[in-house]
Amino acid sequence: MSVTFQLIDVIIFIGICQGIFLSLTLQRIANNNKKANAILSLLIIISTVMLIGRFLMVRFFSYWVFQWSLLVDVVIFLFGPLFYLYTQRLLFKQEETHTFSKLHYLPAILFFVIAVFYCFTYETTTYFEMYRQGKLDVLFGLTLILGMVSNFYYLFRAFGLLRKFRKEQQNAFSFRQGPVKYIHFFLLAISLILVAWLLGYLNAQFFGRVLPFIGYDAIWAAIPVFIYVIGYFSLKQPELFRIRSKKEPTKQKNRLSPSEAALLSEKLDSLMSQDKIFLQSDLTLVDISEKLNTSTNNLSWLLNHSYQTTFYDFINSHRIKEFLKKVANNEHLRHTILALSMEVGFNSKSTFNKAFKSEMNDTPSNYIKKHRAA
């Protein structure tokens, strides 16, 4: 057996051990990502099954193994719905009535039925002879094409969820969340794997060449490795502040009457100037709406229409003003800029710098230099 196969054997064996470990460990993490981790555990179990299937094909090839390996390809149609569902569970809180439609799993069920039909209808030698004569080319071809279409479809939808979250978090949170970068990396990595798979398929179909590291087997060996990396990373991944997943009511031009808007605005300004609630680094729209005894929709409407801003920009604007007061009092001489930014409610240096540049059209260090010169 070639050196390449021996190396694959080692990788696959390690991967199988990792898969068993991660699928058990993720379920024992005591955090609020349990629903998402349950989906990730299922992805890891499926990935482990994929590795076992490929391992048997390489090391213990026989007509029987070749025929029944068709069942392993069912995971092609499970992978897309599951990584989409994983992304959804990480980003959005689900309503109690929300369920993931079983129609998403219909392609996998149909392919499973077809695979079982071929496994039980034909003798192993007959099945292999059909493969050699090209009688299974249509089945394998459709599996590849529909598998790619399915996974690209769910990838597109997953990126849509991420875009929606990034847009809506402006009106829900006063801070940027690090785990969003993790999700972005997760989806980009899947994108690269699927694009490589597509290029390998097109190259084989139109040019008759098989690229050594870009092909069906190589791609579906890379996916489990990638999933395991994500699994390890998720072990230390903090919980994401999620947004409630529900259809927003139709936007009303005058959701609040002028008197209601003025009263709510007065209470909000008092909360900012007197209570300085913006100093809370993990402040959310829900926190303030509860203190004002109003709904999040009312508060969001007020900020968007009366203040012409988002919740994120509104809170950080107050934080910047508080920072400027500290600079005016020469507190920057006794503390670092980062320390002062943390005192006024920012939770990271990058978020503070972006907010300051947006508000003052200058960097914090340049502003302080000008303050000294004045």
Backbone torsions as a table, in degrees:
resi	resn	phi	psi	omega
1	MET	NA	143.1	-174.4
2	SER	-69.5	163.2	179.9
3	VAL	-63.6	-34.5	-179.6
4	THR	-60.1	-45.5	179.5
5	PHE	-65.5	-36.3	178.1
6	GLN	-64.4	-39.2	177.6
7	LEU	-66.4	-41.8	178.0
8	ILE	-61.7	-38.7	178.9
9	ASP	-57.6	-45.5	-179.1
10	VAL	-64.0	-45.6	-178.8
11	ILE	-62.1	-44.4	-178.5
12	ILE	-65.2	-42.4	-179.6
13	PHE	-63.0	-44.9	177.3
14	ILE	-62.0	-41.2	-180.0
15	GLY	-62.2	-40.2	178.8
16	ILE	-63.4	-43.0	177.8
17	CYS	-63.2	-42.8	178.1
18	GLN	-61.7	-41.7	-178.1
19	GLY	-61.6	-43.5	178.8
20	ILE	-63.5	-43.7	-179.6
21	PHE	-63.3	-49.2	-175.6
22	LEU	-67.3	-40.8	-178.5
23	SER	-62.2	-32.1	177.9
24	LEU	-81.4	-38.8	-175.5
25	THR	-69.1	-42.2	-176.3
26	LEU	-60.1	-31.2	-179.1
27	GLN	-73.9	-13.1	-177.0
28	ARG	-102.8	2.0	179.2
29	ILE	-75.2	124.8	-177.7
30	ALA	-89.5	78.3	173.1
31	ASN	-145.5	178.8	-175.2
32	ASN	-86.7	10.3	175.3
33	ASN	-93.1	18.4	-172.7
34	LYS	-59.1	-41.1	-179.0
35	LYS	-65.0	-41.3	177.6
36	ALA	-68.2	-40.6	179.8
37	ASN	-65.2	-30.0	176.8
38	ALA	-64.0	-40.9	177.2
39	ILE	-66.6	-42.8	179.2
40	LEU	-62.8	-38.5	177.3
41	SER	-61.6	-40.7	178.2
42	LEU	-64.7	-39.5	176.1
43	LEU	-61.6	-40.0	179.9
44	ILE	-67.1	-41.1	177.7
45	ILE	-61.7	-44.1	178.9
46	ILE	-62.9	-41.8	178.8
47	SER	-62.3	-37.7	178.3
48	THR	-65.0	-40.9	177.2
49	VAL	-62.4	-40.0	177.3
50	MET	-59.7	-45.0	-179.3
51	LEU	-64.3	-41.6	178.8
52	ILE	-62.2	-42.3	179.0
53	GLY	-60.8	-45.1	179.5
54	ARG	-67.6	-36.3	179.5
55	PHE	-62.1	-45.7	179.3
56	LEU	-64.0	-37.8	-179.6
57	MET	-64.1	-38.1	-175.8
58	VAL	-81.4	-45.5	-171.3
59	ARG	-91.6	-30.0	-175.1
60	PHE	-128.8	49.7	-176.7
61	PHE	-64.8	132.7	173.2
62	SER	-156.2	168.3	179.1
63	TYR	-59.7	-39.3	-178.2
64	TRP	-65.1	-47.0	179.7
65	VAL	-62.7	-42.5	-179.6
66	PHE	-60.7	-43.1	-178.3
67	GLN	-67.4	-47.7	-175.4
68	TRP	-77.6	-12.3	176.0
69	SER	-66.9	-13.5	176.7
70	LEU	-60.2	-30.8	179.8
71	LEU	-65.7	-29.6	-179.6
72	VAL	-63.5	-30.5	-177.9
73	ASP	-68.2	-7.7	175.2
74	VAL	-60.1	-29.5	-177.2
75	VAL	-64.7	-21.1	177.2
76	ILE	-56.3	-38.5	-176.2
77	PHE	-91.3	-5.0	175.8
78	LEU	-95.7	-29.0	-172.9
79	PHE	-61.5	-47.2	-178.4
80	GLY	-59.8	-55.5	178.6
81	PRO	-57.1	-35.3	-176.3
82	LEU	-75.1	-40.3	179.0
83	PHE	-73.5	-26.0	173.1
84	TYR	-67.5	-45.3	180.0
85	LEU	-65.0	-36.9	177.0
86	TYR	-61.4	-45.4	178.1
87	THR	-62.1	-42.6	-179.9
88	GLN	-63.0	-44.0	-178.4
89	ARG	-66.9	-30.7	178.8
90	LEU	-73.4	-35.7	-171.3
91	LEU	-93.0	-32.6	-170.4
92	PHE	-127.1	141.5	171.0
93	LYS	-77.8	135.2	-176.8
94	GLN	-95.0	139.9	173.0
95	GLU	-68.0	151.0	-178.6
96	GLU	-59.9	-29.5	-178.0
97	THR	-86.0	-5.2	-176.1
98	HIS	-77.6	131.9	173.1
99	THR	-134.6	148.3	177.9
100	PHE	-81.0	117.0	-173.4
101	SER	-54.3	134.0	179.3
102	LYS	-67.2	-14.9	178.5
103	LEU	-62.4	-25.6	179.4
104	HIS	-63.8	-25.5	-178.1
105	TYR	-98.0	1.4	-177.9
106	LEU	-60.5	-44.4	178.2
107	PRO	-58.2	-40.1	179.3
108	ALA	-65.2	-40.4	179.6
109	ILE	-65.0	-43.5	-180.0
110	LEU	-63.5	-43.4	179.6
111	PHE	-66.3	-36.3	177.8
112	PHE	-60.9	-43.3	178.7
113	VAL	-61.7	-43.7	179.5
114	ILE	-63.3	-43.0	-179.4
115	ALA	-63.3	-43.3	178.6
116	VAL	-63.0	-38.6	178.3
117	PHE	-59.0	-47.7	-179.2
118	TYR	-68.2	-32.2	-178.3
119	CYS	-73.2	-35.0	-176.1
120	PHE	-95.1	-21.0	-175.6
121	THR	-82.8	-37.7	-173.4
122	TYR	-109.4	145.5	171.9
123	GLU	-66.7	156.1	-176.7
124	THR	-60.6	-41.9	-179.8
125	THR	-68.5	-38.2	178.2
126	THR	-64.0	-42.9	179.7
127	TYR	-61.7	-43.6	-179.2
128	PHE	-67.1	-36.3	178.1
129	GLU	-66.9	-38.3	175.7
130	MET	-61.1	-38.6	178.3
131	TYR	-64.7	-44.9	-178.7
132	ARG	-64.6	-33.4	-179.3
133	GLN	-83.1	-2.0	177.3
134	GLY	83.6	10.2	-178.5
135	LYS	-74.4	-12.6	178.7
136	LEU	-103.3	4.3	-177.3
137	ASP	-60.9	-38.7	-179.5
138	VAL	-64.8	-43.8	179.6
139	LEU	-61.9	-48.3	-178.9
140	PHE	-66.4	-38.0	179.6
141	GLY	-64.8	-45.3	178.4
142	LEU	-64.7	-36.5	179.0
143	THR	-61.2	-45.1	179.8
144	LEU	-64.4	-48.5	-176.2
145	ILE	-65.2	-49.8	-179.2
146	LEU	-65.9	-33.9	176.8
147	GLY	-63.6	-43.8	178.1
148	MET	-65.2	-44.6	179.7
149	VAL	-59.7	-44.8	-179.5
150	SER	-60.5	-48.1	-176.9
151	ASN	-69.2	-37.9	176.7
152	PHE	-67.1	-35.2	177.9
153	TYR	-61.7	-48.3	-178.8
154	TYR	-71.7	-28.7	174.3
155	LEU	-64.7	-44.1	177.6
156	PHE	-60.1	-43.3	179.6
157	ARG	-67.6	-36.0	179.0
158	ALA	-66.4	-41.4	175.9
159	PHE	-64.4	-33.1	176.2
160	GLY	-63.5	-39.4	176.1
161	LEU	-62.0	-41.8	-179.4
162	LEU	-65.8	-41.9	177.7
163	ARG	-63.3	-42.1	179.2
164	LYS	-62.4	-42.9	179.9
165	PHE	-63.0	-46.3	-178.8
166	ARG	-62.5	-33.5	178.9
167	LYS	-73.2	-45.3	-175.0
168	GLU	-76.1	-23.7	-178.7
169	GLN	-68.7	-19.6	176.1
170	GLN	-62.5	-29.8	-179.5
171	ASN	-102.1	10.2	-177.7
172	ALA	-125.2	-31.4	-174.6
173	PHE	-127.8	155.9	179.0
174	SER	-104.0	17.7	-174.1
175	PHE	-151.4	158.7	174.7
176	ARG	-90.6	145.9	-176.4
177	GLN	-110.7	123.9	179.8
178	GLY	-58.7	-41.8	-178.7
179	PRO	-58.4	-18.5	177.7
180	VAL	-62.8	-35.4	177.4
181	LYS	-64.6	-36.3	178.1
182	TYR	-61.5	-44.3	180.0
183	ILE	-66.2	-39.5	178.9
184	HIS	-62.3	-43.8	177.3
185	PHE	-62.7	-42.1	179.0
186	PHE	-55.5	-47.9	-178.1
187	LEU	-73.3	-36.1	177.7
188	LEU	-64.7	-40.2	179.1
189	ALA	-63.8	-41.4	176.3
190	ILE	-62.9	-39.4	178.7
191	SER	-59.0	-46.0	-179.6
192	LEU	-62.5	-41.1	-179.8
193	ILE	-64.5	-43.8	-178.5
194	LEU	-69.6	-38.3	177.5
195	VAL	-64.4	-41.3	177.0
196	ALA	-61.9	-40.5	177.4
197	TRP	-61.9	-45.3	-179.8
198	LEU	-62.9	-44.9	179.9
199	LEU	-63.2	-40.9	178.1
200	GLY	-62.6	-40.4	179.7
201	TYR	-66.7	-46.0	-179.8
202	LEU	-63.8	-38.6	179.5
203	ASN	-64.2	-40.1	179.8
204	ALA	-70.2	-38.7	-176.1
205	GLN	-74.1	-41.6	-172.0
206	PHE	-99.9	-21.5	-178.6
207	PHE	-119.2	-6.6	176.4
208	GLY	67.4	21.7	179.9
209	ARG	-112.6	149.2	176.1
210	VAL	-115.1	111.2	179.0
211	LEU	-71.6	138.4	-172.4
212	PRO	-62.5	-33.7	-175.3
213	PHE	-118.2	6.8	178.3
214	ILE	-129.2	93.0	179.7
215	GLY	-161.0	178.1	-176.4
216	TYR	-57.3	-51.9	-177.1
217	ASP	-65.8	-42.3	-178.1
218	ALA	-64.6	-42.4	-178.2
219	ILE	-66.1	-43.5	-177.3
220	TRP	-81.1	-3.4	166.8
221	ALA	-90.0	-27.5	179.7
222	ALA	-74.9	-34.4	-177.5
223	ILE	-60.1	-47.8	177.8
224	PRO	-59.7	-41.0	178.7
225	VAL	-59.4	-43.6	179.4
226	PHE	-63.7	-43.8	-179.6
227	ILE	-61.9	-37.1	179.1
228	TYR	-66.5	-39.0	176.7
229	VAL	-61.1	-44.6	177.6
230	ILE	-62.1	-39.3	179.4
231	GLY	-61.7	-44.9	178.0
232	TYR	-63.2	-41.8	-179.4
233	PHE	-64.1	-36.6	-177.4
234	SER	-69.1	-18.7	179.5
235	LEU	-61.8	-31.4	-179.6
236	LYS	-111.8	9.5	-178.0
237	GLN	-74.0	122.4	177.6
238	PRO	-69.3	158.5	179.5
239	GLU	-67.8	139.4	177.1
240	LEU	-87.5	138.0	170.8
241	PHE	-70.9	110.9	-173.7
242	ARG	-93.9	162.2	178.1
243	ILE	-106.0	140.6	-178.9
244	ARG	-66.8	129.6	-178.5
245	SER	-88.9	106.0	177.1
246	LYS	-162.3	158.8	178.0
247	LYS	-74.0	127.6	179.4
248	GLU	-73.8	144.2	176.8
249	PRO	-66.1	156.9	179.7
250	THR	-57.4	131.7	-177.7
251	LYS	-63.5	131.0	-179.5
252	GLN	-105.4	133.1	-179.7
253	LYS	-63.7	-38.2	-179.9
254	ASN	-126.3	68.5	-179.5
255	ARG	-63.0	-38.7	177.6
256	LEU	-114.8	142.4	175.6
257	SER	-70.0	161.8	179.7
258	PRO	-54.6	-40.3	-179.3
259	SER	-69.6	-39.9	178.4
260	GLU	-65.8	-41.4	179.3
261	ALA	-64.8	-41.2	-179.6
262	ALA	-65.7	-41.0	179.5
263	LEU	-66.1	-44.4	179.9
264	LEU	-65.5	-38.4	178.8
265	SER	-64.2	-40.4	178.6
266	GLU	-63.5	-42.5	179.3
267	LYS	-66.8	-37.4	179.5
268	LEU	-66.5	-45.4	180.0
269	ASP	-62.7	-37.0	178.3
270	SER	-66.4	-38.4	179.2
271	LEU	-64.3	-34.3	179.7
272	MET	-76.5	-48.1	-173.2
273	SER	-78.0	-37.7	-176.0
274	GLN	-94.4	-50.5	-178.3
275	ASP	-82.6	-21.5	-178.4
276	LYS	49.4	49.7	-177.9
277	ILE	-64.9	-19.2	-179.5
278	PHE	-65.4	-13.0	178.1
279	LEU	-70.2	-15.7	176.6
280	GLN	-73.7	117.0	-172.0
281	SER	-67.5	-30.8	-178.4
282	ASP	-103.6	34.2	-177.7
283	LEU	-66.3	136.5	179.2
284	THR	-125.7	166.6	178.4
285	LEU	-61.3	-35.5	179.5
286	VAL	-63.6	-40.7	-179.8
287	ASP	-57.9	-47.6	-177.0
288	ILE	-72.8	-39.3	-179.6
289	SER	-62.4	-35.3	177.9
290	GLU	-67.8	-38.7	178.8
291	LYS	-69.5	-28.6	179.9
292	LEU	-91.9	-2.0	-178.6
293	ASN	55.9	46.1	177.5
294	THR	-137.5	173.7	-179.8
295	SER	-86.4	158.8	177.3
296	THR	-64.6	-32.2	178.1
297	ASN	-65.6	-40.6	178.2
298	ASN	-64.4	-45.1	-178.7
299	LEU	-66.5	-42.6	178.6
300	SER	-62.8	-41.2	177.8
301	TRP	-61.7	-43.2	-179.9
302	LEU	-60.7	-46.1	-179.1
303	LEU	-65.5	-40.6	-177.5
304	ASN	-72.7	-35.8	-174.2
305	HIS	-99.8	-41.9	-178.0
306	SER	-85.2	-40.3	-179.1
307	TYR	-96.5	-11.1	-179.8
308	GLN	54.8	46.3	-178.5
309	THR	-152.8	171.9	175.5
310	THR	-96.7	165.3	178.0
311	PHE	-60.3	-42.4	-179.9
312	TYR	-58.7	-50.4	-178.4
313	ASP	-69.2	-34.9	-179.2
314	PHE	-63.3	-48.7	-178.7
315	ILE	-67.1	-44.5	-178.0
316	ASN	-68.8	-26.1	174.7
317	SER	-64.2	-41.2	177.1
318	HIS	-67.9	-35.5	177.9
319	ARG	-65.7	-40.3	178.1
320	ILE	-63.6	-41.9	178.4
321	LYS	-62.1	-38.7	178.0
322	GLU	-67.6	-36.9	177.0
323	PHE	-63.7	-42.5	179.6
324	LEU	-62.2	-35.4	177.5
325	LYS	-64.3	-39.6	179.4
326	LYS	-66.5	-39.2	176.7
327	VAL	-64.5	-42.0	178.6
328	ALA	-61.7	-29.7	178.0
329	ASN	-89.4	9.8	177.4
330	ASN	62.4	26.2	178.0
331	GLU	-70.7	-19.2	178.4
332	HIS	-68.9	-14.4	177.5
333	LEU	-77.7	-21.9	-178.1
334	ARG	-106.0	-18.0	-178.2
335	HIS	-133.4	157.5	177.2
336	THR	-75.3	160.9	177.8
337	ILE	-60.3	-40.3	-180.0
338	LEU	-62.5	-42.9	-179.9
339	ALA	-62.5	-41.4	178.9
340	LEU	-66.2	-39.2	179.4
341	SER	-63.9	-36.8	177.2
342	MET	-68.0	-36.4	179.9
343	GLU	-64.3	-31.6	-177.4
344	VAL	-90.8	1.5	171.5
345	GLY	118.9	-8.6	179.0
346	PHE	-74.8	148.5	-178.0
347	ASN	-110.4	1.9	176.7
348	SER	-157.4	154.3	-179.7
349	LYS	-65.8	-42.2	-177.6
350	SER	-64.3	-41.9	178.8
351	THR	-63.4	-42.4	178.6
352	PHE	-62.2	-46.9	-178.4
353	ASN	-61.6	-41.8	179.4
354	LYS	-66.4	-43.4	-179.8
355	ALA	-65.8	-40.0	-179.9
356	PHE	-65.4	-45.2	179.6
357	LYS	-62.1	-38.6	179.4
358	SER	-67.5	-38.7	-176.5
359	GLU	-80.7	-40.9	-171.9
360	MET	-109.2	-6.0	-178.0
361	ASN	56.3	36.8	-178.9
362	ASP	-161.0	163.2	176.6
363	THR	-87.0	155.4	179.6
364	PRO	-57.8	-42.2	-178.5
365	SER	-66.4	-41.2	177.8
366	ASN	-65.5	-39.4	179.1
367	TYR	-61.7	-43.8	-179.4
368	ILE	-64.6	-38.9	176.8
369	LYS	-60.6	-43.1	178.6
370	LYS	-66.2	-36.1	179.0
371	HIS	-64.3	-40.0	178.8
372	ARG	-65.9	-42.3	-178.3
373	ALA	-64.7	-33.5	179.5
374	ALA	-71.8	NA	NA
